[in-house]
C-alpha cells in the first residue's frame, strides 16, 4: 500500500483585491441571484461563467416543489454556456448566494453535482477553470477549481 497526500491550494482575499475581470464576474454572479426561483429554501444562488472569448453567461438556481426537479445556478450557467458557445472554453466561474435579503457572509461552494459538471467541463476543453466564491467577508479563488473542488471526479 502506498500512502499519498492530496494538497488543495487556494487563495482567500477581499473582494476589492480581485482584479477587474474577477470582480466583474462576481458582480455578474451577484446580479444573477435576482433571477433565482427559490421559494422553498429562500436561498438564492447566482453563477457567472467567463468564456475565453470574454463572454459572460449567468445562471441562477431554479427550485421545484419536487426537489430533484430543480437545478443549481452553476449547472444552469455551465450548461447554457456549453449550449450557446460549444466551441469556446470556460475560463472561470464565480458563485454568490443571497439569504434573507443579504449576501452570505462566507462564500458558498458548489454542490457535488455541480462539481462533477465543472470537472467534466474542464476535461471537455482540456483547460483548467478558475473558480471564485464570493462572500461578504472575503472571496476564495481557486486557480484549478475542478481539480481542487472534486479531486476524485467520476470519469471513464
QUIVEN-V837476 format. One record per helix or strand of 2 or more residues. SS is the DSSP state (H for helix, E for strand). FROM is the first residue (numbers start at 1). TO is the last residue. Records with the same first field share a line. If there is no record, write none. Layout:
# QUIVEN-V837476
SS = FROM-TO ; FROM-TO
This chain:
# QUIVEN-V837476
E = 11-13 ; 43-51 ; 56-60 ; 90-99 ; 102-103 ; 130-133 ; 139-142
H = 15-17 ; 20-35 ; 67-69 ; 73-84 ; 112-125 ; 145-149
